[in-house]
């Protein structure tokens, strides 16, 4: 199975340099739509309901301290670990979300049930490490 670093490197390879916020959201949407379309995760790593939207902690620790990154800033992962079908699915996500501003991706994720439900009862600006479960992601996006 691929990991989040394989996906991040592939996205950066396709789109080029971007903000870490945007990369996190594109990885989230790649996972979300893979769960919706094929009902299996694209990667094992999870997302948490952070203040600014879904964040994969493992990926965050890889790019921590940087605002903008490119594929060379991700030291782990290999896009060749992705199948052609997975790359195709990620390409659809890149096509549909890749030109969006990071703040727009943040706002979009804030309107959707997986993040909202995971943050339920948490004040807007409060830190949270609550898991956004793969089942909640798959259920929500699979129902759209």
C-alpha positions as CSV (number, residue, x, y, z in Angstrom):
1,X,0.0,0.0,0.0
2,X,1.1,3.5,-0.7
3,X,1.7,6.0,2.1
4,X,0.9,9.7,2.5
5,X,4.5,10.6,1.4
6,X,4.1,8.8,-1.9
7,X,0.9,10.8,-2.5
8,X,2.4,14.1,-1.4
9,X,5.4,13.6,-3.7
10,X,3.1,12.7,-6.6
11,X,1.0,15.8,-6.0
12,X,4.0,18.0,-5.8
13,X,5.5,16.4,-8.9
14,X,2.3,17.2,-10.8
15,X,1.5,20.7,-9.5
16,X,4.9,22.0,-8.4
17,X,5.7,24.2,-5.4
18,X,2.8,24.9,-3.1
19,X,2.0,25.8,0.4
20,X,2.0,23.1,3.1
21,X,-1.7,24.0,3.8
22,X,-2.6,23.2,0.3
23,X,-0.6,20.0,0.1
24,X,-2.3,18.8,3.3
25,X,-5.8,19.5,1.9
26,X,-5.0,17.9,-1.5
27,X,-3.7,14.7,0.3
28,X,-6.9,14.7,2.4
29,X,-9.1,15.0,-0.7
30,X,-7.1,12.3,-2.5
31,X,-7.8,10.0,0.5
32,X,-11.4,11.1,0.7
33,X,-12.3,10.4,-2.9
34,X,-10.3,7.1,-3.0
35,X,-12.4,6.0,-0.1
36,X,-15.6,7.1,-1.9
37,X,-14.7,5.6,-5.3
38,X,-13.0,2.3,-4.4
39,X,-13.9,2.0,-0.8
40,X,-10.4,1.3,0.3
41,X,-7.8,3.8,1.7
42,X,-5.2,5.2,-0.5
43,X,-2.8,5.2,2.4
44,X,-2.8,4.1,6.1
45,X,-2.0,7.5,7.7
46,X,-4.9,9.4,9.3
47,X,-6.0,13.0,9.4
48,X,-6.8,15.0,12.5
49,X,-9.3,17.8,12.9
50,X,-6.9,20.7,13.4
51,X,-8.0,24.3,13.5
52,X,-7.2,25.0,9.9
53,X,-8.8,21.8,8.6
54,X,-7.7,18.2,8.2
55,X,-4.0,17.6,8.8
56,X,-2.0,14.4,8.6
57,X,0.5,14.6,11.5
58,X,3.1,12.4,9.9
59,X,3.2,14.7,6.8
60,X,3.1,17.8,9.0
61,X,6.2,16.6,10.9
62,X,7.9,16.1,7.5
63,X,7.3,19.7,6.4
64,X,7.2,21.4,9.8
65,X,8.7,24.9,9.8
66,X,8.2,25.4,6.0
67,X,5.4,27.4,4.4
68,X,6.1,26.5,0.7
69,X,7.5,23.2,-0.4
70,X,8.3,21.2,-3.5
71,X,8.8,17.5,-4.0
72,X,12.5,17.7,-2.9
73,X,11.4,18.9,0.5
74,X,9.6,15.5,1.1
75,X,12.5,13.2,2.0
76,X,10.3,10.0,2.2
77,X,8.0,8.5,-0.3
78,X,8.1,7.5,-3.9
79,X,5.3,8.2,-6.4
80,X,6.2,5.0,-8.2
81,X,4.6,3.1,-5.3
82,X,1.2,4.3,-6.6
83,X,-0.7,2.3,-9.1
84,X,-1.7,3.8,-12.4
85,X,-5.4,3.7,-11.2
86,X,-4.4,5.6,-8.0
87,X,-2.5,8.2,-10.0
88,X,-5.5,8.6,-12.3
89,X,-7.7,9.2,-9.2
90,X,-5.3,11.6,-7.7
91,X,-5.1,13.4,-11.1
92,X,-8.9,14.0,-10.9
93,X,-8.5,15.5,-7.4
94,X,-5.7,17.7,-8.7
95,X,-7.9,18.8,-11.6
96,X,-10.9,19.6,-9.4
97,X,-9.1,21.0,-6.3
98,X,-5.6,21.8,-7.4
99,X,-6.2,25.4,-8.6
100,X,-8.1,26.4,-5.5
101,X,-6.5,28.8,-3.0
102,X,-5.4,27.1,0.2
103,X,-7.8,29.3,2.2
104,X,-10.7,28.2,-0.1
105,X,-9.7,24.5,0.5
106,X,-9.7,25.2,4.3
107,X,-13.2,26.8,4.1
108,X,-14.4,23.9,2.0
109,X,-13.2,21.3,4.5
110,X,-14.8,23.3,7.3
111,X,-18.2,23.0,5.7
112,X,-18.0,19.2,5.4
113,X,-19.2,16.7,8.0
114,X,-16.0,14.7,8.6
115,X,-14.1,17.7,9.9
116,X,-17.1,19.4,11.5
117,X,-18.2,16.2,13.4
118,X,-14.7,15.5,14.6
119,X,-14.5,19.1,16.0
120,X,-17.9,19.1,17.5
121,X,-17.8,20.8,20.9
122,X,-14.3,22.2,20.3
123,X,-14.0,26.0,20.3
124,X,-13.1,27.4,16.9
125,X,-9.5,28.3,17.6
126,X,-8.8,25.5,20.0
127,X,-6.1,22.9,19.3
128,X,-7.4,19.5,18.6
129,X,-5.9,16.1,17.7
130,X,-9.3,14.4,17.3
131,X,-9.1,11.8,14.5
132,X,-11.2,12.2,11.4
133,X,-12.0,8.5,10.9
134,X,-11.6,6.9,7.5
135,X,-15.2,5.5,7.9
136,X,-16.6,9.0,8.4
137,X,-14.7,10.2,5.4
138,X,-15.7,7.3,3.2
139,X,-19.3,7.6,4.3
140,X,-19.6,11.3,3.7
141,X,-17.8,11.5,0.3
142,X,-19.3,8.2,-0.9
143,X,-22.8,9.8,-0.3
144,X,-22.1,12.8,-2.5
